[in-house]
Amino acid sequence: MSDRGAISGVVAGVSFIGGVGGAMARSSLPYPRPGSSPGDVRRYFTESAGPARISATGQLVSAAALGRFTASVARLAGESRALRVAAIAGGGVATASLGTAGLCAAALSSGAARDEARAARLHRRAFLAGGPIHGAGFGILVGALGLAGRRSRALPDPLTSAALAAAVPNVLSPLYLLAEPAGWLIPIGRFPGLVIAGIAGARIARSH
């Protein structure tokens, strides 16, 4: 049975990657990394407010799409209660955390960054929500997608294997809170996970 709403998996990836790419292309300043000085955070979000809004919009659209895609993964899980619960829990965390990150970025680009102390707090909150917390939830969702797709035979084995592999660095991304070098797990897991969700979403949406 097809699930046309699963195309939201494509929307989630395109909007997030498009937002990040669009912001990078339009800003002359690098996005402040975690631990950047309050002055650098203020400078970026005041001097590159337009690009920052592009990124924030991409995150918010992606969060909404992930919420819808979560329903498709839960549906794909069929009679497996454990997989349905995992999909809903992981997708719920991924959606809420990315939405929080997007709202923080929107606030920073709309004047909140003028106060350096507030800018630093919001920037830190945005990173934690949109980075390790989102990664953990997204990893569970992608893992549930891989297992449900394999169990139902709705997705080819190479794609489900890729989903399970991408789930691992996402789930492990909260290790950043213990060791900063683990921050590399966030992009290593996220971008392949978004591509996989998009491919899987497109296949589910057009399947019969």
Buried (B, 14 or more C-beta within 10 A) or exposed (E): EEBEBBBBBBBBBBBBBBBBEBBEEEBEEEBBEBEBEBEBBBBBBBBBBEBBBBBBBBBBBBBBBBBBBBBBBBBBBEEBEEBBEBBBBBBBBBBBBBBBBBBBBBBBBEEBBEEBEBBBBBBBBBBBBBBBBBBBBBBBBBBBBBBBBBBBEBBBEEBBEBBBBBBBBBBBBBBBEEEEEBBEBBBBBBBBBBBBBBBBBBBBBEEE
